Amino acid sequence: MSQTVGLLKDTALGYVVSYLELLQSGRGLANLNHLLIQTFLVVALVYLVVTASLSALARHLEARSARSAR
């Protein structure tokens, strides 16, 4: 149970840090190239790819853990 709570806290911290840094980088790039919509579409795509990859990895590890527990 303590590992679950720690994971929840770490996930929230990772979300805040990485999401805000990604948006800040997007703002800087948008100010530089004056392509606001295109820049934030790429930022959103990067965010979705990273989160989808991490979710797939978590599902894979969970399934592997469940198989080894049997």
Distance bins in CASP14 RR format, pairs under 12 A and 6 or more apart:
PFRMAT RR
TARGET T0000
AUTHOR 0000-0000-0000
RMODE 2
METHOD distances of the structure
MODEL  1
1 7 0 0 0 0 0 1 0 0 0 0 0
1 8 0 0 0 0 0 1 0 0 0 0 0
2 8 0 0 0 0 0 1 0 0 0 0 0
2 9 0 0 0 0 0 1 0 0 0 0 0
3 9 0 0 0 0 0 1 0 0 0 0 0
3 10 0 0 0 0 0 1 0 0 0 0 0
4 10 0 0 0 0 0 1 0 0 0 0 0
4 11 0 0 0 0 0 1 0 0 0 0 0
5 11 0 0 0 0 0 1 0 0 0 0 0
5 12 0 0 0 0 0 1 0 0 0 0 0
6 12 0 0 0 0 1 0 0 0 0 0 0
6 13 0 0 0 0 1 0 0 0 0 0 0
7 13 0 0 0 0 0 1 0 0 0 0 0
7 14 0 0 0 0 0 1 0 0 0 0 0
7 58 0 0 0 0 1 0 0 0 0 0 0
7 61 0 0 0 0 0 1 0 0 0 0 0
7 62 0 0 0 0 0 1 0 0 0 0 0
8 14 0 0 0 0 0 1 0 0 0 0 0
8 15 0 0 0 0 0 1 0 0 0 0 0
9 15 0 0 0 0 0 1 0 0 0 0 0
9 16 0 0 0 0 0 1 0 0 0 0 0
10 16 0 0 0 0 0 1 0 0 0 0 0
10 17 0 0 0 0 0 1 0 0 0 0 0
10 18 0 0 0 0 0 1 0 0 0 0 0
11 17 0 0 0 0 0 1 0 0 0 0 0
11 18 0 0 0 0 0 1 0 0 0 0 0
11 19 0 0 0 0 0 1 0 0 0 0 0
11 51 0 0 0 0 0 1 0 0 0 0 0
11 54 0 0 0 0 1 0 0 0 0 0 0
11 55 0 0 0 0 0 1 0 0 0 0 0
11 58 0 0 0 0 1 0 0 0 0 0 0
12 18 0 0 0 0 0 1 0 0 0 0 0
12 19 0 0 0 0 0 1 0 0 0 0 0
13 19 0 0 0 0 0 1 0 0 0 0 0
13 20 0 0 0 0 0 1 0 0 0 0 0
14 20 0 0 0 0 1 0 0 0 0 0 0
14 21 0 0 0 0 1 0 0 0 0 0 0
14 22 0 0 0 0 0 1 0 0 0 0 0
14 50 0 0 0 0 0 1 0 0 0 0 0
14 51 0 0 0 0 0 1 0 0 0 0 0
14 54 0 0 0 0 0 1 0 0 0 0 0
15 21 0 0 0 0 0 1 0 0 0 0 0
15 22 0 0 0 0 0 1 0 0 0 0 0
15 23 0 0 0 0 0 1 0 0 0 0 0
15 47 0 0 0 0 0 1 0 0 0 0 0
15 50 0 0 0 0 0 1 0 0 0 0 0
15 51 0 0 0 0 1 0 0 0 0 0 0
15 54 0 0 0 0 0 1 0 0 0 0 0
16 22 0 0 0 0 0 1 0 0 0 0 0
16 23 0 0 0 0 0 1 0 0 0 0 0
17 23 0 0 0 0 0 1 0 0 0 0 0
17 24 0 0 0 0 0 1 0 0 0 0 0
18 24 0 0 0 0 0 1 0 0 0 0 0
18 25 0 0 0 0 0 1 0 0 0 0 0
18 43 0 0 0 0 0 1 0 0 0 0 0
18 46 0 0 0 0 0 1 0 0 0 0 0
18 47 0 0 0 0 1 0 0 0 0 0 0
18 50 1 0 0 1 0 0 0 0 0 0 0
18 51 0 0 0 0 1 0 0 0 0 0 0
18 54 0 0 0 0 0 1 0 0 0 0 0
19 25 0 0 0 0 0 1 0 0 0 0 0
19 26 0 0 0 0 0 1 0 0 0 0 0
19 43 0 0 0 0 1 0 0 0 0 0 0
19 44 0 0 0 0 0 1 0 0 0 0 0
19 46 0 0 0 0 0 1 0 0 0 0 0
19 47 1 0 0 1 0 0 0 0 0 0 0
19 48 0 0 0 0 0 1 0 0 0 0 0
19 50 0 0 0 0 0 1 0 0 0 0 0
19 51 0 0 0 0 1 0 0 0 0 0 0
20 26 0 0 0 0 0 1 0 0 0 0 0
20 27 0 0 0 0 0 1 0 0 0 0 0
20 43 0 0 0 0 0 1 0 0 0 0 0
20 47 0 0 0 0 0 1 0 0 0 0 0
21 27 0 0 0 0 0 1 0 0 0 0 0
21 28 0 0 0 0 0 1 0 0 0 0 0
21 43 0 0 0 0 0 1 0 0 0 0 0
21 46 0 0 0 0 0 1 0 0 0 0 0
21 47 0 0 0 0 0 1 0 0 0 0 0
21 50 0 0 0 0 0 1 0 0 0 0 0
22 28 0 0 0 0 0 1 0 0 0 0 0
22 29 0 0 0 0 0 1 0 0 0 0 0
22 39 0 0 0 0 0 1 0 0 0 0 0
22 40 0 0 0 0 0 1 0 0 0 0 0
22 42 0 0 0 0 0 1 0 0 0 0 0
22 43 1 0 1 0 0 0 0 0 0 0 0
22 44 0 0 0 0 1 0 0 0 0 0 0
22 45 0 0 0 0 0 1 0 0 0 0 0
22 46 1 0 0 1 0 0 0 0 0 0 0
22 47 1 0 1 0 0 0 0 0 0 0 0
22 48 0 0 0 0 0 1 0 0 0 0 0
22 49 0 0 0 0 0 1 0 0 0 0 0
22 50 0 0 0 0 1 0 0 0 0 0 0
22 51 0 0 0 0 0 1 0 0 0 0 0
23 29 0 0 0 0 0 1 0 0 0 0 0
23 30 0 0 0 0 0 1 0 0 0 0 0
23 39 0 0 0 0 0 1 0 0 0 0 0
23 40 0 0 0 0 1 0 0 0 0 0 0
23 43 1 0 0 1 0 0 0 0 0 0 0
23 44 0 0 0 0 1 0 0 0 0 0 0
23 46 0 0 0 0 0 1 0 0 0 0 0
23 47 0 0 0 0 1 0 0 0 0 0 0
24 30 0 0 0 0 0 1 0 0 0 0 0
24 31 0 0 0 0 0 1 0 0 0 0 0
24 43 0 0 0 0 0 1 0 0 0 0 0
25 31 0 0 0 0 0 1 0 0 0 0 0
25 32 0 0 0 0 0 1 0 0 0 0 0
25 39 0 0 0 0 1 0 0 0 0 0 0
25 40 0 0 0 0 0 1 0 0 0 0 0
25 42 0 0 0 0 0 1 0 0 0 0 0
25 43 1 0 0 1 0 0 0 0 0 0 0
25 46 0 0 0 0 1 0 0 0 0 0 0
25 47 0 0 0 0 0 1 0 0 0 0 0
26 32 0 0 0 0 1 0 0 0 0 0 0
26 33 0 0 0 0 1 0 0 0 0 0 0
26 35 0 0 0 0 0 1 0 0 0 0 0
26 36 0 0 0 0 1 0 0 0 0 0 0
26 37 0 0 0 0 0 1 0 0 0 0 0
26 38 0 0 0 0 0 1 0 0 0 0 0
26 39 1 0 1 0 0 0 0 0 0 0 0
26 40 1 0 0 1 0 0 0 0 0 0 0
26 41 0 0 0 0 0 1 0 0 0 0 0
26 42 0 0 0 0 1 0 0 0 0 0 0
26 43 1 0 1 0 0 0 0 0 0 0 0
26 44 0 0 0 0 0 1 0 0 0 0 0
26 45 0 0 0 0 0 1 0 0 0 0 0
26 46 0 0 0 0 1 0 0 0 0 0 0
26 47 0 0 0 0 0 1 0 0 0 0 0
27 33 0 0 0 0 0 1 0 0 0 0 0
27 36 0 0 0 0 1 0 0 0 0 0 0
27 39 0 0 0 0 1 0 0 0 0 0 0
27 40 0 0 0 0 1 0 0 0 0 0 0
27 43 0 0 0 0 1 0 0 0 0 0 0
28 34 0 0 0 0 0 1 0 0 0 0 0
28 35 0 0 0 0 0 1 0 0 0 0 0
28 36 0 0 0 0 0 1 0 0 0 0 0
28 39 0 0 0 0 1 0 0 0 0 0 0
28 40 0 0 0 0 0 1 0 0 0 0 0
28 43 0 0 0 0 0 1 0 0 0 0 0
29 35 0 0 0 0 1 0 0 0 0 0 0
29 36 0 0 0 0 1 0 0 0 0 0 0
29 38 0 0 0 0 1 0 0 0 0 0 0
29 39 1 0 1 0 0 0 0 0 0 0 0
29 40 0 0 0 0 1 0 0 0 0 0 0
29 41 0 0 0 0 0 1 0 0 0 0 0
29 42 0 0 0 0 1 0 0 0 0 0 0
29 43 0 0 0 0 1 0 0 0 0 0 0
29 46 0 0 0 0 0 1 0 0 0 0 0
30 36 1 0 1 0 0 0 0 0 0 0 0
30 37 0 0 0 0 1 0 0 0 0 0 0
30 38 0 0 0 0 1 0 0 0 0 0 0
30 39 1 0 1 0 0 0 0 0 0 0 0
30 40 1 0 0 1 0 0 0 0 0 0 0
30 41 0 0 0 0 0 1 0 0 0 0 0
30 42 0 0 0 0 1 0 0 0 0 0 0
30 43 0 0 0 0 1 0 0 0 0 0 0
31 39 0 0 0 0 1 0 0 0 0 0 0
31 40 0 0 0 0 0 1 0 0 0 0 0
32 39 0 0 0 0 1 0 0 0 0 0 0
33 39 1 0 0 1 0 0 0 0 0 0 0
33 40 0 0 0 0 0 1 0 0 0 0 0
33 42 0 0 0 0 0 1 0 0 0 0 0
35 41 0 0 0 0 1 0 0 0 0 0 0
35 42 0 0 0 0 1 0 0 0 0 0 0
35 43 0 0 0 0 0 1 0 0 0 0 0
36 42 0 0 0 0 0 1 0 0 0 0 0
36 43 0 0 0 0 0 1 0 0 0 0 0
37 43 0 0 0 0 0 1 0 0 0 0 0
37 44 0 0 0 0 0 1 0 0 0 0 0
38 44 0 0 0 0 0 1 0 0 0 0 0
38 45 0 0 0 0 0 1 0 0 0 0 0
39 45 0 0 0 0 0 1 0 0 0 0 0
39 46 0 0 0 0 0 1 0 0 0 0 0
40 46 0 0 0 0 0 1 0 0 0 0 0
40 47 0 0 0 0 0 1 0 0 0 0 0
41 47 0 0 0 0 0 1 0 0 0 0 0
41 48 0 0 0 0 0 1 0 0 0 0 0
42 48 0 0 0 0 0 1 0 0 0 0 0
42 49 0 0 0 0 0 1 0 0 0 0 0
43 49 0 0 0 0 0 1 0 0 0 0 0
43 50 0 0 0 0 0 1 0 0 0 0 0
44 50 0 0 0 0 0 1 0 0 0 0 0
44 51 0 0 0 0 0 1 0 0 0 0 0
45 51 0 0 0 0 0 1 0 0 0 0 0
45 52 0 0 0 0 0 1 0 0 0 0 0
46 52 0 0 0 0 0 1 0 0 0 0 0
46 53 0 0 0 0 0 1 0 0 0 0 0
47 53 0 0 0 0 0 1 0 0 0 0 0
47 54 0 0 0 0 0 1 0 0 0 0 0
48 54 0 0 0 0 0 1 0 0 0 0 0
48 55 0 0 0 0 0 1 0 0 0 0 0
49 55 0 0 0 0 0 1 0 0 0 0 0
49 56 0 0 0 0 0 1 0 0 0 0 0
50 56 0 0 0 0 0 1 0 0 0 0 0
50 57 0 0 0 0 0 1 0 0 0 0 0
51 57 0 0 0 0 0 1 0 0 0 0 0
51 58 0 0 0 0 0 1 0 0 0 0 0
52 58 0 0 0 0 0 1 0 0 0 0 0
52 59 0 0 0 0 0 1 0 0 0 0 0
53 59 0 0 0 0 0 1 0 0 0 0 0
53 60 0 0 0 0 0 1 0 0 0 0 0
54 60 0 0 0 0 0 1 0 0 0 0 0
54 61 0 0 0 0 0 1 0 0 0 0 0
55 61 0 0 0 0 0 1 0 0 0 0 0
55 62 0 0 0 0 0 1 0 0 0 0 0
56 62 0 0 0 0 0 1 0 0 0 0 0
56 63 0 0 0 0 0 1 0 0 0 0 0
57 63 0 0 0 0 0 1 0 0 0 0 0
57 64 0 0 0 0 0 1 0 0 0 0 0
58 64 0 0 0 0 0 1 0 0 0 0 0
58 65 0 0 0 0 0 1 0 0 0 0 0
59 65 0 0 0 0 0 1 0 0 0 0 0
59 66 0 0 0 0 0 1 0 0 0 0 0
60 66 0 0 0 0 0 1 0 0 0 0 0
60 67 0 0 0 0 0 1 0 0 0 0 0
61 67 0 0 0 0 0 1 0 0 0 0 0
61 68 0 0 0 0 0 1 0 0 0 0 0
62 68 0 0 0 0 0 1 0 0 0 0 0
62 69 0 0 0 0 0 1 0 0 0 0 0
63 69 0 0 0 0 0 1 0 0 0 0 0
63 70 0 0 0 0 0 1 0 0 0 0 0
64 70 0 0 0 0 0 1 0 0 0 0 0
END
